[in-house]
Amino acid sequence: MRICVTGARGMLGQQVVETALSLGHTVLSWVRPEVDITQMESLFERCKLDAPEAIVNCAAWTDVDGAETNVSAAYLSNHIGAANVATVAASQGIKLVHISTDFVYPGDIHRPLIESDTTGPKSVYGQSKLDGETAVLQNCPNAVVIRTGYIFGHHGPNLIDKISAGIKSGYNMPFVTDQWITPTGTPLLADASIRFCQANASGIYHVTQAGGCSTYEMARYIAQLTSGTGSITSTTLDAWEPIQSARCEAVGRQLAKRPVYSVLNTDKYSNFANIEPISWEAAIRSHLLG
Ligand SMILES: NC(=O)c1ccc[n+]([C@@H]2O[C@H](COP(=O)([O-])OP(=O)(O)OC[C@H]3O[C@@H](n4cnc5c(N)ncnc54)[C@H](OP(=O)(O)O)[C@@H]3O)[C@@H](O)[C@H]2O)c1
């Protein structure tokens, strides 16, 4: 296929390009400033020129905490930009795969979430991504929206590498036992994106590694795989703020509210692709140890 990837310089975008090329597809990497998804006219012209059969939209404002204070910039890329890509894709008969997030959920239900569960973002980033999803499916009804969470990969800074580096540097890092996620590797997401490019599927799909964990369990697992004098200690969301600002240099501040529980049920994707994603532990092990 002839596939265009927006945000092709980002962590996921680079992996999608790499995976698509390895599968023998023709890939056009769309990066700013040449392709800015907020610029409808130039996007339209570029699309006519490159004539893709599919677009994977990895472009987004991804600074979750920064979105709280840069609201219009976050909405511009995540809502207006996504809407533009969908309009252009629909007008030229191009398959669109759009990447979204588990931050669209409020996170107050303590069981793996299904695609039809009620959304209710707690942050500007989450709301801007939810508005983007809605616009994508309105403007391009045969698009696929992938909701995922906590991405890590070899092409960008991520929490897995930060924790591993913190252990090597001897930091003592607190992580909470009462916030649940599924860390997900970019290879799984890239593979899913390409599968959707070629498939007659549409609508929302959850794509994550199998299983779920507290951020404390995730950090402990990374510490077990990393040689160093650092350590992981447990805390709770209530106690997080004071401890974090005093001691957690590796992770930084959290201005935006995160969902407390955002483990996603991926049965719909497994049924579509006829595969079970590997566990979050196996994906982290493969990322850190190869
Ligand atoms: N990272 C996570 O943990 C996570 C979790 C769940 C979902 N997601 C979603 O996964 C997708 C990929 O995220 P990522 O981690 O790969 O993010 P990333 O590394 O920050 O990459 C995002 C890319 O989008 C580009 N971009 C931003 N606004 C743009 C615009 N208006 N026009 C064109 N390009 C634009 C950026 O370009 P520049 O290089 O020019 O800045 C950047 O290269 C996003 O949709 C994100 O919301 C991420």
The ligand as an SDF file (V2000), in Angstrom:
LIG
                    3D

 48 52  0  0  0  0  0  0  0  0999 V2000
    2.9440    8.9250   24.4660 N   0  0  0  0  0  0  0  0  0  0  0  0
    1.9650    8.3190   25.0910 C   0  0  0  0  0  0  0  0  0  0  0  0
    2.1410    7.7800   26.2170 O   0  0  0  0  0  0  0  0  0  0  0  0
    0.5990    8.2000   24.4520 C   0  0  0  0  0  0  0  0  0  0  0  0
   -0.4030    7.5050   25.1340 C   0  0  0  0  0  0  0  0  0  0  0  0
   -1.6530    7.3630   24.5330 C   0  0  0  0  0  0  0  0  0  0  0  0
   -1.8910    7.9100   23.2850 C   0  0  0  0  0  0  0  0  0  0  0  0
   -0.8970    8.6150   22.6570 N   0  0  0  0  0  0  0  0  0  0  0  0
   -1.1970    9.1540   21.3320 C   0  0  0  0  0  0  0  0  0  0  0  0
   -0.3150    8.5380   20.4110 O   0  0  0  0  0  0  0  0  0  0  0  0
   -0.0410    9.4200   19.3220 C   0  0  0  0  0  0  0  0  0  0  0  0
    1.4580    9.5130   19.0910 C   0  0  0  0  0  0  0  0  0  0  0  0
    2.0690    9.9650   20.2620 O   0  0  0  0  0  0  0  0  0  0  0  0
    3.6470   10.0090   20.4550 P   0  0  0  0  0  0  0  0  0  0  0  0
    3.9190    9.5270   21.8190 O   0  0  0  0  0  0  0  0  0  0  0  0
    4.3330    9.3830   19.2870 O   0  0  0  0  0  0  0  0  0  0  0  0
    3.8650   11.5820   20.4260 O   0  0  0  0  0  0  0  0  0  0  0  0
    5.1300   12.4680   20.0060 P   0  0  0  0  0  0  0  0  0  0  0  0
    6.3840   11.6840   20.1000 O   0  0  0  0  0  0  0  0  0  0  0  0
    5.0150   13.7240   20.7980 O   0  0  0  0  0  0  0  0  0  0  0  0
    4.8520   12.7720   18.4870 O   0  0  0  0  0  0  0  0  0  0  0  0
    3.8150   13.6020   18.0790 C   0  0  0  0  0  0  0  0  0  0  0  0
    4.2270   14.2080   16.7540 C   0  0  0  0  0  0  0  0  0  0  0  0
    3.1300   14.9750   16.2810 O   0  0  0  0  0  0  0  0  0  0  0  0
    3.6700   16.0840   15.6070 C   0  0  0  0  0  0  0  0  0  0  0  0
    2.6880   17.1610   15.5490 N   0  0  0  0  0  0  0  0  0  0  0  0
    2.1010   17.8350   16.5670 C   0  0  0  0  0  0  0  0  0  0  0  0
    1.2350   18.7500   16.0910 N   0  0  0  0  0  0  0  0  0  0  0  0
    1.3050   18.6610   14.7320 C   0  0  0  0  0  0  0  0  0  0  0  0
    0.6650   19.3420   13.6770 C   0  0  0  0  0  0  0  0  0  0  0  0
   -0.1910   20.3250   13.9270 N   0  0  0  0  0  0  0  0  0  0  0  0
    0.9490   18.9840   12.4040 N   0  0  0  0  0  0  0  0  0  0  0  0
    1.8180   18.0020   12.1420 C   0  0  0  0  0  0  0  0  0  0  0  0
    2.4900   17.3230   13.0980 N   0  0  0  0  0  0  0  0  0  0  0  0
    2.2210   17.6500   14.3800 C   0  0  0  0  0  0  0  0  0  0  0  0
    4.8970   16.4820   16.3990 C   0  0  0  0  0  0  0  0  0  0  0  0
    5.7180   17.1830   15.5060 O   0  0  0  0  0  0  0  0  0  0  0  0
    7.0250   18.0220   15.9210 P   0  0  0  0  0  0  0  0  0  0  0  0
    8.1050   16.9770   15.9240 O   0  0  0  0  0  0  0  0  0  0  0  0
    7.1400   19.0160   14.8330 O   0  0  0  0  0  0  0  0  0  0  0  0
    6.7210   18.6010   17.2740 O   0  0  0  0  0  0  0  0  0  0  0  0
    5.4400   15.1210   16.8170 C   0  0  0  0  0  0  0  0  0  0  0  0
    6.4220   14.6610   15.9240 O   0  0  0  0  0  0  0  0  0  0  0  0
   -0.7240   10.7390   19.6830 C   0  0  0  0  0  0  0  0  0  0  0  0
   -1.9790   10.7880   19.0640 O   0  0  0  0  0  0  0  0  0  0  0  0
   -0.9350   10.6320   21.1850 C   0  0  0  0  0  0  0  0  0  0  0  0
   -2.0250   11.4250   21.6140 O   0  0  0  0  0  0  0  0  0  0  0  0
    0.3420    8.7710   23.2070 C   0  0  0  0  0  0  0  0  0  0  0  0
  1  2  1  0
  2  3  2  0
  2  4  1  0
  4  5  1  0
  4 48  2  0
  5  6  2  0
  6  7  1  0
  7  8  2  0
  8  9  1  0
  8 48  1  0
  9 10  1  0
  9 46  1  0
 10 11  1  0
 11 12  1  0
 11 44  1  0
 12 13  1  0
 13 14  1  0
 14 15  2  0
 14 16  1  0
 14 17  1  0
 17 18  1  0
 18 19  2  0
 18 20  1  0
 18 21  1  0
 21 22  1  0
 22 23  1  0
 23 24  1  0
 23 42  1  0
 24 25  1  0
 25 26  1  0
 25 36  1  0
 26 27  1  0
 26 35  1  0
 27 28  2  0
 28 29  1  0
 29 30  1  0
 29 35  2  0
 30 31  1  0
 30 32  2  0
 32 33  1  0
 33 34  2  0
 34 35  1  0
 36 37  1  0
 36 42  1  0
 37 38  1  0
 38 39  2  0
 38 40  1  0
 38 41  1  0
 42 43  1  0
 44 45  1  0
 44 46  1  0
 46 47  1  0
M  CHG  2   8   1  16  -1
M  END
$$$$
